[in-house]
Amino acid sequence: MLKVKDIHTFYGNIEALKGVSLDISEGEIITLIGANGAGKSTTLMSICGITPPRMGEITFMDQPITNMKPDKIVSLGICQVPEGRRIFPYLSVTENLDMGAFLRKDMNHIKTDMEYVFDLFPILEQRRHQPGGTLSGGEQQMLAISRALMARPRLLLLDEPSLGLAPLIVRQIFEIVKKINTENDTTIFLVEQNANLALQVAHRGYVMENGQIVITDAADRLLSNEDIRKAYLGM
């Protein structure tokens, strides 16, 4: 579904990604783990066109998207839930969800999809007329995921969905991630510092250090890898 081949991404003269290659097959949950500053978020930004790479190639469903504008990439079926959620704080929950469906014209299906996200996150239906900025951190994360789902993505990019949330809410979010993957046939690329939980829900994982992929393996094997356990799982 997605192929990232030898991309180099810069911020000014600073090379953040140094020849990153990875691939994602349809139906998978793939996780990218690594320390702060390793280049995980930059990888997502490169895929969705916000910080395009200077070198290398990205293809989605065999179509080159390396230098494509972000809105066009969304229209092809890639949608990102950014780090820090970035909902519209002064818009209501329903208005935030409407913004996720901004590029769509199929009004009947939009209504069905809104009912679907309210089934996933019943608390959002209770808060549907409430401004997004008045929600708790966990509720805002639910809203950010739901807003992305309203675009009907084929590939959902999740950037640190557990950031700043209580452990109970984090587990709930990860259960929903698995549900979206299995019930909605949505492929998921998950960037996450909580490596333990991320590897528990993923099929495969990549480990990033200093802007490079250093290890890739099945998620269960990464969980049992002693070096990974010491470096990223605190075990």
ABEGO torsion letter per residue (X at the ends): XBBBBGBBBBBEABBABBGBBBBBBBGBBBBBBEBBGAGAAAAAAAAAGABBBABEBBBBGGBBAAABBAAAAAAAGBBBBBBGGGBBAABBAAAAAAAAAAABABAAAAAAAAAAAAAABAAAAAAAABBAAABBAAAAAAAAAAAAAAAGBABBBBBGAABGBBAAAAAAAAAAAAAAAAAAGBBBBBBBABAAAAAAABABBBBBBGGBBABBBBAAAAAABAAAAAAAAGX
